[in-house]
């Protein structure tokens, strides 16, 4: 169960959850999914700077070609409870990052982004499913996200996730909300998504996810 102490944010104070690691066969090769670590800073900087200007814009709602040292510290240091981040690696290279951040009660804001050459392969959907599994195990029942109105592919990821996502305009952004709770009959056996489902999500039939895989926010984001 997650805690509600805001002072817990910003440091990797929790025990590294090795059970969230795994190798997944995808249409781009065998991808490693694992929780982020503080020593991922250099790789995260390289990943961010490799994103196209469009992907960076969708992440931050403005041009943001470089991460600040404070951003790198925040994004790579989580408590693995009320703040969680997962990375995707291919051949030792970071190609995707997803995260959730506690928003209050049992709700968290979710976000993810995938490197441009590996977009349109469902890896954003894969990150969403893995984050939902981790969040459920820590007492969360609901995800929220914000994206730009024109970000139809991102909205499609949520729509096709099976979570019954709902969206509404809030000013200049679209706010998406959905429950991640499992039906009663599935709760006893809840575990990481089955390998066959992961292969479907990470393959071409899992739905296109493009530069719009970035779920931007000015204070909570995918890296």
Secondary structure, 3 states (H helix, E strand, C coil): CCCCCHHHCCCCCCCCCHHHCEEEEECCEEEEEEECCHHHHHHHHHHHHHCCHHHHHHHHCCCCCCCCHHHHHHHHCCCCCCEEEEEEEECCEEEEEEEEEEEECCEEEEEEEECHHHCCCCHHHHHHHHHHHHHHHCCCCEEEEEEECCCHHHHHHHHCCCCCCEEEEECCEEEEEEECCCCHHHHCCCCCCCHHHHHHHHCHHHCCCCHHHCCCCCCCCCC
